[in-house]
Amino acid sequence: LRATTRYLKRGLVLCVASAAPAMVKIHADFTVETTPTKPIEGQKPGTSGIRKKTKVFMEGTYLANFVQSVFNTLQEENVPVQGGTLVVSGDGRFWNPEAIQIIIKMAFAAGVARVWCGTNGLLSTPATSAVIRMRGGKGYEPFGGFICSASHNPGGIDDDFGIKYNCENGGPAPEKLTNKMLEWTAKITELKSCSKLPDFDLSKPELYELPGGKFVEIFDCVSDHLAVLKNCFDFEGIKKLIAHPQFSMTYDSMCGVQGPYALRVFEKELGAPPGTCKNATPLPDFGGPSSAWHGHADPNLTYAVELVKEMGLNKEGNKVETGKAIPCFGAAADGDADRNMICGAQFFVSPSDSLAMIVANADLIPQFKSGLKGCARSMPTSAALDLVAKKKNIPCFEVPTGWKFFGNLMDSGTSYFPGKETYTPFICGEESFGTGADHVREKDGMWAVMAWLQILAKKTEAAGKLVSVEDVANAHWKEYGRNYYARYDYEGVDKAKAEEMFAAMEAQVGQLVGKEFQGGLKIKINDMFEYVDPVDGSISKKQGLRFIFEDNSRIIFRLSGTGVAGATVRLYLEKYEPPTGDLTQHQFEVVKPLAAIALELSKLSSYTGRDAPTVIT
């Protein structure tokens, strides 16, 4: 066994034990070949890198142009690429293996000395962050990594592909860096690659020694993330919960990258019965059109069809009979495993509520035994978190959508931002089924599920009887009240029409204050959300249109950048009910009056021709 120890910025020492891979010497031609190229339009990295149709990436030099632009940017910013270590892996979607081989050859041409890949080219997005932050010993810390993923978007030759770059802190590249990458994509003239290198076998742990002190290491894709999780949670305590005679669980990886992690964590480490992990074999098309979820590995009520049915629910979150025993606990992951969905028996927990409930019970999680110093949510996420933070006197931040904004808060007070306030230990999340903490710099679907299992384990132990997900939720609402919430997604709408609609609403910013609507709802705030980062002072403008009412109900509109075809209009609806109010209503029904007002404000049907959303979550 080989033990790798890395001292983290927050003082935690992590030991990762893994079998030493076999050493294979390769005598290869490292000649750097330079080929001319021209800029390709449409390579602006968004909050999650670039996502396009797979065939776009496969055509010509589309991928190579972007990768070269990243290396050029890093070298320009004095990132230690020369002689450095780079992580390259992905979520296993179609064309991942080919893309990884292209990136490896270009990395060596850029001066990289060591390339690390997970077995079969697989690393979940949170695992990639863990590897970047924690795998390397002194002098071998990675300067960053490429993640080949389009997250929850369908995979396959006719569907989507994506790539993003994460920095040395394990988090997505900040805007100042992605802007420079974009500049390079517009002026790039040449590509560099060690194209005579052979392709590397990614199927098993192996250490390839190459001429000139260069290496390619293929390592077990699960071990590093598992080691991090063991530092966060009491595995023995959770193991007792899983062994409880009344407890049962199911976990759906939706044929995404999470399969190997789920099998190792739940069935091997925690002793869940074989078969607990469903759809646990990663497939290039995430199951494709023939699967119940049509290859759309997105853990929500609409797409996580098999989990939702097994948990006794329908896509509206209503109870249905299954004709068989319903598991006590159910969860699912998306394609790259950074998202999560939490259910109890015939009970759905919204992501906004899940975040608030984890923070409210953080004292039950070993990772936070010294207490929380900060928490945050994306602006569209419900204000349920704010109520918890206020009562517990924890700093709480409202940031734009995009995990990189949480990263600055987590790195505040470290060597990245010395002299700034420290907010770690830290928990954060988004309404889009993303939850995480400062153990990595990405949202972490497995971490969120383990957090829930830890809370249930501790509460069950204290109560002397099995405590359910629904028990935790009901107790929370009785203490804090309930933020009824829903998100309507209108996918694949005409982009020009969507932009026209948003422009019309933006033109009315500030002019609707005081306007009253049916039910006595009166607008208190009518603005475009803008964020001033308290850590680096950067300003992010046009982050979503907000209509906030005097009773603190909210309507939010955003134009999403995670789709590939057309545009996605996201509409967020929220209504607060105090602890003394009716806490048992169906959330989608409660917000329907707000939806009617939103459609009136936006004239969405007129602009888009849509009478109903594609997805409600």
C-alpha positions in Angstrom: 0.0 0.0 0.0 1.1 3.5 -0.7 0.0 6.3 1.6 -0.2 9.8 0.3 -0.4 12.6 2.8 -1.4 16.2 1.9 -1.6 19.1 4.4 -4.7 21.0 3.5 -5.1 24.8 3.7 -7.4 24.3 6.8 -5.0 22.1 8.6 -6.6 18.7 8.0 -4.2 15.9 7.3 -5.6 13.3 4.8 -4.1 9.9 4.3 -5.1 8.1 1.2 -4.1 4.4 1.0 -4.2 2.7 -2.3 -2.5 -0.1 -4.1 0.7 1.0 -5.8 0.1 0.7 -9.6 2.4 -1.4 -11.7 5.2 0.5 -13.3 5.4 0.3 -17.1 8.3 1.9 -19.0 7.5 3.4 -22.4 10.1 4.6 -24.9 8.1 7.2 -26.8 8.7 10.0 -29.2 8.1 13.3 -27.3 8.5 15.5 -30.4 6.2 18.5 -30.1 4.3 19.0 -33.3 3.0 22.5 -34.0 0.0 22.8 -36.4 -1.7 26.0 -37.5 -5.3 26.7 -36.5 -7.9 29.4 -36.6 -10.3 30.7 -33.9 -13.6 28.9 -33.6 -16.7 30.8 -32.4 -18.8 29.7 -29.5 -16.0 28.8 -27.1 -17.0 31.1 -24.2 -16.7 29.1 -20.9 -19.8 29.5 -18.8 -20.2 28.7 -15.1 -19.7 25.0 -16.0 -17.2 25.3 -18.8 -18.3 24.7 -22.4 -21.1 22.4 -23.4 -22.0 21.6 -27.0 -23.3 18.7 -29.1 -20.8 15.9 -29.1 -20.3 16.1 -32.8 -19.2 19.7 -32.5 -16.4 18.7 -30.1 -15.4 15.8 -32.4 -15.2 18.0 -35.5 -11.8 19.3 -36.6 -9.9 21.1 -33.8 -12.8 22.3 -31.6 -11.6 20.5 -28.5 -7.9 21.1 -29.2 -8.5 24.9 -29.7 -10.1 25.2 -26.3 -7.5 23.1 -24.5 -4.6 25.0 -26.1 -6.3 28.3 -25.1 -6.5 27.1 -21.5 -2.8 26.1 -21.5 -1.9 29.5 -23.1 -3.9 31.3 -20.4 -2.3 29.3 -17.6 1.2 30.0 -18.8 0.4 33.7 -19.2 -0.8 33.7 -15.6 2.4 32.0 -14.4 0.6 28.9 -13.3 3.3 26.2 -12.8 2.4 24.2 -15.9 6.1 23.5 -16.7 7.1 20.4 -14.7 3.7 20.3 -13.0 0.9 17.7 -12.4 -2.4 17.8 -14.2 -5.6 15.7 -13.5 -7.6 14.6 -16.6 -10.8 12.6 -16.4 -14.5 12.7 -17.0 -18.0 11.4 -16.3 -17.7 8.5 -18.8 -19.9 9.9 -21.5 -19.5 9.2 -25.2 -16.1 10.3 -26.6 -14.6 10.8 -23.1 -11.7 8.3 -23.7 -10.7 9.9 -27.0 -10.8 13.4 -25.5 -8.7 12.4 -22.6 -6.0 11.0 -24.9 -6.0 14.3 -26.9 -5.6 16.3 -23.7 -2.7 14.1 -22.4 -0.7 14.6 -25.6 -1.3 18.4 -25.5 -0.5 18.5 -21.8 3.0 17.1 -22.4 3.5 19.5 -25.3 2.7 22.3 -22.8 5.5 21.1 -20.5 3.4 19.1 -18.0 5.5 16.4 -16.2 2.8 14.2 -14.7 -0.8 13.4 -15.8 -3.2 11.7 -13.5 -6.3 9.8 -14.7 -8.9 7.8 -12.9 -9.4 4.2 -13.9 -11.4 4.0 -17.2 -11.0 7.7 -17.5 -13.6 8.2 -14.8 -13.7 10.7 -12.0 -16.8 12.3 -10.6 -16.7 16.1 -10.5 -16.4 16.2 -6.7 -13.8 13.4 -6.8 -11.8 15.4 -9.3 -11.8 18.3 -6.8 -10.7 16.0 -4.0 -7.9 14.6 -6.1 -6.6 18.0 -7.1 -6.7 19.2 -3.4 -5.6 16.1 -1.6 -3.9 13.4 -3.6 -0.4 14.8 -4.2 2.5 14.8 -1.7 4.7 17.8 -1.3 6.0 19.0 -4.7 3.5 16.9 -6.6 0.3 19.0 -6.0 -1.7 19.3 -9.2 -1.9 22.8 -10.6 -5.4 22.0 -11.9 -7.4 19.6 -13.9 -9.7 19.1 -16.9 -13.1 17.5 -16.4 -14.7 16.1 -19.5 -18.4 16.4 -18.6 -21.7 18.1 -19.5 -23.0 17.2 -16.1 -26.7 16.2 -16.2 -27.1 16.7 -20.0 -27.7 13.5 -22.0 -24.6 11.8 -23.4 -24.1 10.0 -26.7 -22.9 10.9 -30.2 -26.1 12.7 -31.0 -26.3 14.4 -27.6 -24.0 16.5 -25.4 -20.3 16.8 -24.4 -18.5 19.3 -22.3 -15.2 20.3 -20.7 -14.2 22.6 -17.9 -11.0 23.5 -16.2 -10.6 23.5 -12.4 -7.8 25.3 -10.6 -5.3 24.3 -7.9 -7.9 24.8 -5.1 -10.0 22.1 -6.8 -12.7 24.6 -7.8 -14.0 25.9 -11.2 -11.8 28.5 -12.9 -12.9 32.0 -11.7 -14.4 34.5 -14.2 -11.1 36.5 -14.5 -9.4 33.3 -15.8 -12.3 32.1 -18.0 -12.4 35.6 -19.6 -8.7 35.2 -20.5 -9.4 31.8 -21.9 -12.1 33.3 -24.1 -9.6 36.0 -25.3 -7.2 33.2 -26.3 -9.9 31.3 -28.2 -10.4 34.4 -30.3 -6.7 34.9 -31.2 -5.3 31.4 -31.3 -3.1 30.6 -34.2 -1.4 27.3 -33.4 -1.8 24.0 -31.6 0.9 22.0 -29.8 0.8 18.3 -29.2 3.1 15.3 -28.6 1.0 13.5 -31.2 3.4 10.6 -31.7 2.8 9.4 -28.1 0.8 6.2 -28.0 -2.7 6.1 -26.4 -2.6 5.0 -22.8 -4.6 2.0 -21.4 -7.0 3.6 -18.8 -8.7 0.4 -17.8 -6.6 -0.5 -14.7 -4.2 1.2 -12.2 -0.9 1.6 -14.0 2.1 4.0 -13.7 3.6 4.7 -17.1 7.2 6.0 -16.9 8.1 8.0 -20.0 11.4 9.6 -21.2 12.6 12.8 -19.5 11.1 12.1 -16.1 7.5 12.3 -17.3 4.7 10.0 -16.1 1.1 9.1 -16.7 -0.6 7.5 -13.6 -3.9 5.7 -13.8 -5.3 5.3 -10.3 -8.4 3.9 -8.7 -11.1 6.4 -9.3 -12.9 5.9 -6.0 -10.2 5.8 -3.3 -9.4 9.5 -2.9 -13.0 10.6 -2.6 -13.8 7.8 -0.3 -10.9 8.9 2.0 -12.3 12.4 2.1 -15.8 11.2 3.0 -14.3 9.1 5.8 -12.9 12.3 7.2 -16.3 14.0 7.1 -18.6 11.3 8.5 -18.9 8.5 11.1 -19.0 5.5 8.8 -19.5 3.1 11.7 -22.5 5.1 13.0 -24.1 5.1 9.5 -23.4 1.4 9.2 -25.5 0.8 12.3 -28.4 2.8 10.7 -28.2 0.7 7.5 -28.2 -2.5 9.6 -31.3 -1.3 11.5 -34.1 -3.9 11.0 -36.6 -1.3 9.9 -34.3 0.7 7.7 -34.0 0.2 3.9 -32.6 2.3 1.1 -32.1 2.6 -2.6 -29.7 4.6 -4.7 -29.9 5.4 -8.4 -26.7 6.4 -10.3 -28.7 6.7 -13.5 -25.8 5.0 -15.4 -23.6 8.0 -14.7 -20.1 8.1 -13.2 -21.4 7.6 -9.6 -21.9 3.9 -10.0 -18.5 2.7 -8.9 -18.6 5.2 -5.9 -22.1 4.1 -4.9 -21.2 0.4 -4.9 -18.0 1.0 -2.9 -19.5 3.3 -0.3 -23.0 1.9 0.2 -22.7 -1.8 -0.5 -19.0 -2.5 0.4 -18.1 0.0 3.1 -21.5 0.5 4.8 -22.9 -3.0 4.3 -26.1 -2.1 2.4 -27.6 -5.3 0.7 -26.5 -6.1 -2.8 -28.9 -4.5 -5.2 -29.2 -1.3 -3.2 -27.4 0.5 -5.9 -29.4 0.7 -9.1 -28.1 1.6 -12.6 -24.6 1.5 -11.2 -22.7 0.7 -14.4 -21.5 3.9 -16.1 -22.6 4.0 -19.8 -21.5 6.4 -22.6 -25.1 7.4 -23.2 -26.3 7.2 -19.5 -28.8 4.6 -20.6 -29.8 6.3 -23.8 -33.3 6.7 -25.3 -34.3 3.2 -24.2 -33.9 3.9 -20.5 -36.8 5.1 -18.4 -35.0 8.5 -18.1 -34.1 8.6 -21.8 -30.4 9.1 -21.0 -31.1 12.3 -19.1 -29.2 11.6 -15.9 -30.7 14.4 -13.9 -31.9 13.6 -10.4 -35.3 15.3 -10.1 -39.0 14.3 -10.1 -39.2 14.4 -13.8 -36.2 12.5 -14.9 -35.3 10.2 -12.0 -38.3 8.1 -13.0 -37.2 4.7 -11.5 -36.3 6.2 -8.1 -39.4 8.3 -7.9 -41.6 5.3 -8.7 -39.8 3.1 -6.2 -40.2 5.7 -3.5 -44.0 5.8 -4.1 -44.2 9.2 -5.8 -45.1 10.6 -9.2 -43.5 13.4 -11.1 -45.6 16.0 -9.3 -44.4 14.6 -6.0 -47.8 13.1 -5.1 -48.1 9.8 -3.3 -48.8 6.7 -5.4 -49.2 3.1 -4.5 -46.4 0.8 -5.7 -47.8 -2.6 -4.6 -44.6 -3.4 -2.7 -42.6 -2.2 0.3 -41.2 1.3 -0.2 -37.6 2.0 1.0 -37.2 4.3 4.0 -34.6 6.4 2.1 -33.9 7.0 -1.5 -31.4 9.1 -3.4 -30.0 9.7 -6.9 -27.1 11.3 -8.7 -26.7 13.0 -12.0 -24.2 12.2 -14.8 -21.1 13.6 -13.2 -22.3 12.9 -9.6 -22.2 16.5 -8.3 -26.0 16.7 -7.9 -28.3 14.8 -5.5 -31.9 14.0 -4.9 -33.3 13.1 -1.4 -36.5 11.2 -0.8 -38.2 9.4 2.1 -40.9 6.9 1.7 -43.5 8.8 -0.4 -41.8 12.0 0.6 -39.7 14.4 -1.6 -37.3 16.9 0.0 -36.7 19.9 -2.2 -33.0 20.9 -2.6 -33.6 24.2 -0.9 -35.1 22.5 2.2 -32.4 19.8 2.1 -29.7 22.5 2.4 -31.5 24.2 5.3 -32.1 21.0 7.1 -28.4 19.9 6.8 -27.2 23.2 8.2 -29.8 23.1 11.0 -28.5 19.6 12.0 -24.8 20.2 11.2 -23.8 19.6 14.8 -24.7 15.9 14.2 -22.0 15.6 11.4 -18.4 15.0 12.6 -17.0 17.3 10.0 -18.6 20.2 11.8 -17.9 19.2 15.4 -16.2 22.6 16.0 -19.3 24.4 14.6 -20.1 26.2 11.3 -18.6 29.5 10.5 -20.5 30.2 7.3 -23.1 29.1 4.9 -24.4 30.3 1.5 -27.1 29.7 -1.1 -27.5 30.7 -4.7 -29.9 33.7 -5.2 -32.7 31.6 -6.7 -32.6 29.1 -3.9 -35.3 29.5 -1.3 -34.6 31.6 1.9 -35.1 28.6 4.1 -31.4 28.6 4.8 -31.5 32.2 5.9 -33.9 31.4 8.7 -31.6 28.7 10.1 -28.5 30.9 9.8 -30.2 33.8 11.6 -31.3 31.6 14.5 -27.9 30.0 14.8 -26.1 33.3 14.3 -24.1 32.0 11.3 -22.9 34.3 8.5 -25.1 33.6 5.4 -24.4 34.7 1.9 -26.6 35.0 -1.2 -24.5 34.5 -4.3 -25.2 34.2 -8.1 -25.8 30.7 -9.6 -22.4 29.0 -10.1 -20.3 27.0 -7.7 -17.3 29.2 -8.2 -18.9 31.9 -6.2 -19.0 29.6 -3.1 -15.3 28.8 -3.7 -14.1 32.3 -2.9 -16.1 32.3 0.4 -14.5 28.9 1.3 -11.0 30.1 0.4 -11.4 33.4 2.3 -8.7 33.6 5.0 -6.5 31.0 3.3 -3.3 31.7 1.4 -5.5 32.5 -1.6 -7.1 35.5 0.3 -4.9 36.1 3.3 -6.2 38.7 5.9 -9.8 38.0 5.0 -12.5 36.7 7.3 -12.6 32.9 7.6 -15.9 31.2 6.9 -14.9 27.5 7.1 -16.3 25.1 8.2 -18.8 26.0 5.6 -22.0 24.5 3.9 -23.6 25.7 0.7 -26.1 24.7 -2.0 -28.3 25.5 -4.9 -31.9 24.8 -5.7 -30.7 22.9 -8.7 -30.0 19.8 -6.6 -26.4 20.8 -5.7 -25.2 20.7 -2.1 -21.7 20.6 -0.6 -19.2 21.8 1.9 -15.6 23.0 2.2 -14.1 19.5 2.0 -13.9 20.0 -1.8 -14.7 23.0 -4.1 -17.5 21.4 -6.1 -21.0 20.4 -5.2 -20.9 16.8 -4.0 -23.9 14.5 -4.5 -22.4 11.7 -2.4 -21.6 14.1 0.4 -25.2 15.3 0.6 -26.5 11.8 0.8 -24.0 10.9 3.5 -25.0 14.0 5.4 -28.6 12.9 5.4 -27.7 9.3 6.5 -25.5 10.8 9.3 -28.3 12.9 10.5 -30.8 10.0 10.4 -28.2 7.8 12.2 -27.7 10.2 15.0 -31.4 11.0 15.5 -32.3 7.3 15.4 -29.7 6.6 18.0 -30.9 9.4 20.3 -34.6 8.5 19.9 -34.1 4.8 20.4 -36.3 4.2 17.3 -36.0 4.7 13.6 -36.3 8.4 12.6 -37.4 9.0 9.0 -36.7 11.7 6.4 -40.2 13.0 6.9 -39.8 13.1 10.6 -36.7 15.4 10.2 -38.6 17.6 7.7 -41.7 18.0 9.8 -39.7 18.9 12.9 -37.7 21.5 10.9 -40.8 23.2 9.6 -42.4 23.3 13.0 -39.3 25.2 14.2 -38.5 27.4 11.2 -41.7 27.5 9.1 -41.8 26.3 5.5 -40.7 28.0 2.3 -43.0 26.5 -0.3 -41.0 26.4 -3.5 -41.0 25.3 -7.1 -38.9 25.9 -10.2 -40.4 25.9 -13.7 -38.0 25.1 -16.6 -38.9 26.1 -20.1 -36.3 24.2 -22.1 -35.2 24.7 -25.7 -37.0 28.0 -26.3 -36.0 30.3 -29.1 -33.0 32.2 -27.7 -33.8 35.5 -29.5 -37.4 35.5 -28.2 -36.2 34.7 -24.6 -33.7 37.5 -24.7 -36.4 39.9 -26.0 -38.6 38.9 -23.1 -35.9 39.4 -20.6 -35.0 42.8 -22.1 -38.7 43.9 -21.7 -38.7 42.9 -18.1 -35.4 44.5 -17.4 -36.7 47.8 -18.9 -39.3 47.8 -16.0 -36.7 47.3 -13.2 -37.7 49.6 -10.3 -40.9 50.7 -11.9 -43.2 48.1 -10.4 -42.6 48.7 -6.7 -46.0 49.1 -5.0 -47.9 47.3 -7.7 -50.6 45.0 -6.3 -51.8 41.7 -7.7 -54.5 39.3 -7.0 -54.5 38.0 -3.4 -53.2 41.3 -2.0 -49.6 40.6 -3.1 -47.7 43.9 -3.4 -44.2 44.2 -5.0 -41.5 45.4 -2.5 -38.4 44.9 -4.7 -38.2 44.8 -8.5 -34.5 44.6 -9.6 -31.8 42.8 -11.4 -29.6 40.9 -9.0 -26.0 42.1 -8.8 -23.3 40.5 -6.5 -20.3 42.2 -5.1 -17.9 39.5 -3.9 -17.0 40.2 -0.3 -13.7 38.3 -0.7 -12.1 39.6 -4.0 -14.4 42.6 -4.7 -15.4 41.4 -8.1 -18.8 42.5 -9.4 -21.2 40.1 -11.2 -24.0 41.9 -12.9 -27.3 40.7 -14.5 -27.6 37.6 -12.4 -31.4 37.3 -12.5 -34.6 39.4 -12.4 -36.2 39.5 -8.9 -39.8 40.3 -8.0 -40.0 40.3 -4.2 -43.3 41.0 -2.4 -44.1 42.6 0.9 -44.8 39.1 2.5 -41.3 38.0 1.2 -42.8 35.8 -1.5 -40.4 35.8 -4.5 -40.6 35.4 -8.3 -37.2 35.0 -10.0 -36.4 34.8 -13.7 -33.1 33.5 -15.1 -31.8 32.6 -18.5 -29.8 29.5 -18.0 -26.4 28.8 -19.7 -26.3 25.0 -19.1 -28.4 24.0 -22.1 -27.0 23.1 -25.6 -30.0 23.6 -27.9 -31.9 26.9 -27.7 -32.3 28.6 -24.3 -33.7 27.5 -21.0 -35.9 30.0 -19.1 -36.0 29.3 -15.4 -38.8 30.6 -13.3 -38.5 30.3 -9.5 -41.4 30.6 -7.1 -41.4 30.9 -3.4 -44.0 31.6 -0.6 -43.2 31.4 3.1 -45.5 29.9 5.7 -44.7 30.5 9.4 -44.5 27.7 12.0 -48.0 28.6 13.0 -49.4 28.2 9.5 -50.4 25.3 7.3 -47.2 23.3 6.8 -48.8 20.2 5.1 -49.8 21.7 1.7 -48.3 20.5 -1.6 -45.6 22.9 -2.5 -46.4 23.0 -6.2 -50.0 23.9 -5.4 -49.1 26.7 -3.0 -47.0 28.6 -5.6 -49.5 28.4 -8.4 -50.9 31.9 -7.8 -47.3 33.2 -8.0 -46.9 31.4 -11.3 -49.9 33.1 -12.7 -48.5 36.5 -11.6 -45.1 35.6 -13.1 -46.7 34.8 -16.5 -48.5 38.1 -16.4 -45.3 40.0 -15.6 -43.2 38.3 -18.3 -45.8 37.6 -21.0 -43.9 34.3 -21.3 -46.5 32.5 -23.3 -46.6 35.3 -25.9 -42.9 35.4 -26.3 -42.1 31.7 -26.3 -45.3 30.1 -27.4 -45.1 27.8 -24.3 -48.3 27.1 -22.3 -46.6 24.9 -19.7 -43.1 24.3 -18.4 -41.0 21.3 -19.6 -40.0 20.4 -16.1 -41.2 21.3 -12.6 -39.0 20.6 -9.6 
